[in-house]
């Protein structure tokens, strides 16, 4: 993840932590394991981040900021048409997605904050796009949960498809399916209106 100009001890520790947190989970990955993976001492890790919680906060900040940058490069700037950019960012974005899922699933206060921040980022992102919703915050929360769920269920999906999803070619199969879902309505206009009407009656029941 780090560029050649960012190979400082702090960056190596952060990158090693993201990889181990993504692979093992936040709890099982110890400070000693992370320091060893980054080829530094546990004391130097504590010097830079203070504690495992401090390191986790730094990883959260980096992962959120980096994913936002990748999304801007690929979508807002038309980078999806650039095969070189897609090939470069794909492995990194896959790792960061796995890390974010792990970060949000450990049941901690930090996990709650992480989910809330992703929802807020979604609300801000949708504000500049022609997405219609009566409840943008609920829209963003459900979308984040659905996207994270795809990564949370990777083992089950892999089993059903009979293929490991880590290689780029196989993971592209999963991403293609998600794009097909997002670009093709599952309900026609009449069905959608009927569903909205039924939901509206739940919110504001008709007087008898």
HELIX and SHEET records of a PDB file:
HELIX    1   1 UNK A    4  UNK A    6  5                                   3    
HELIX    2   2 UNK A    9  UNK A   24  1                                  16    
HELIX    3   3 UNK A   31  UNK A   37  1                                   7    
HELIX    4   4 UNK A   42  UNK A   49  1                                   8    
HELIX    5   5 UNK A   52  UNK A   71  1                                  20    
HELIX    6   6 UNK A   72  UNK A   76  3                                   5    
HELIX    7   7 UNK A   79  UNK A   81  5                                   3    
HELIX    8   8 UNK A   83  UNK A  104  1                                  22    
HELIX    9   9 UNK A  109  UNK A  127  1                                  19    
HELIX   10  10 UNK A  136  UNK A  152  1                                  17    
HELIX   11  11 UNK A  154  UNK A  161  1                                   8    
HELIX   12  12 UNK A  168  UNK A  183  1                                  16    
HELIX   13  13 UNK A  189  UNK A  203  1                                  15    
END                                                                             
